[in-house]
Amino acid sequence: MGTRLYPATADIETLETLAHVPHGTARRHTELLELENQLTEIEYNRRLHSQPELLAFDDFRRYGWGKFYPQEPIGDAIGDEARPYLELFDLTPVEINLVIATGGIYWY
């Protein structure tokens, strides 16, 4: 069983940047989520999958950067404590510094 890593920020612009989607995607994603109960599952998925940036943002919110398999349990990491975990993933130095500056990481 792996551990998923997520950025520990609620800042929408930071999340959009880390998810590699255009600014404004989070707002459109929220609007679609608000319609989820009014749409059939097929229609909801069609709308989500018809816009690659919405799907990318949705995947990032659900799965973070993906799974890794730590040798020992980790706690939430802030500041430079997060750097070794972030370096396990394909993040640029700019993205790593952004995560560190905006709250670090959490795992699930």
Secondary structure, DSSP 8 states (H G I E B T S, - for coil): --EEEEE----HHHHHHHHT--TTHHHHHHHHHHHGGGS-HHHHHHHHHTSHHHHHHHHHHHHTT-EE--SS----B-GGGGHHHHTTSS--HHHHHHHHHTT-EEE-
